[in-house]
Amino acid sequence: MVLKVISAQDVLFEGEVGKVSLPGAEGTFMVLPGHASLISTLVPGPVVYDHDGHSARIDVAGGIVDVDNDIISVCIY
């Protein structure tokens, strides 16, 4: 899967990931390879992802996420 995390100012991360945990408005949810397409709002919290065998996180104040064909696009405030 490819994760892209972008803000109005910069691309914070773009790369291959194994899984992503996101702070959704209805609770934290996990995206794994082959996940169904979705669009969701994000609330303040961590975006946690596995990249190159390591876990990393980006704390966000909110935003939106689009998941489609193993591409996860996160636009943050």
Secondary structure as the mmCIF struct_conf table of DSSP 4:
data_model
#
loop_
_struct_conf.conf_type_id
_struct_conf.id
_struct_conf.beg_label_comp_id
_struct_conf.beg_label_asym_id
_struct_conf.beg_label_seq_id
_struct_conf.end_label_comp_id
_struct_conf.end_label_asym_id
_struct_conf.end_label_seq_id
STRN STRN1 VAL A 2 ILE A 6
BEND BEND1 ALA A 8 GLN A 9
STRN STRN2 VAL A 11 GLU A 16
BEND BEND2 GLY A 18 GLY A 18
STRN STRN3 VAL A 20 GLY A 24
TURN_TY1_P TURN_TY1_P1 ALA A 25 GLU A 26
STRN STRN4 GLY A 27 VAL A 31
TURN_TY1_P TURN_TY1_P2 PRO A 33 GLY A 34
HELX_LH_PP_P HELX_LH_PP_P1 HIS A 35 SER A 37
STRN STRN5 LEU A 38 LEU A 42
BEND BEND3 PRO A 44 PRO A 44
STRN STRN6 GLY A 45 HIS A 51
TURN_TY1_P TURN_TY1_P3 ASP A 52 GLY A 53
STRN STRN7 HIS A 54 VAL A 60
BEND BEND4 ALA A 61 ALA A 61
STRN STRN8 GLY A 63 ASP A 68
TURN_TY1_P TURN_TY1_P4 ASN A 69 ASP A 70
STRN STRN9 ILE A 71 ILE A 76
#
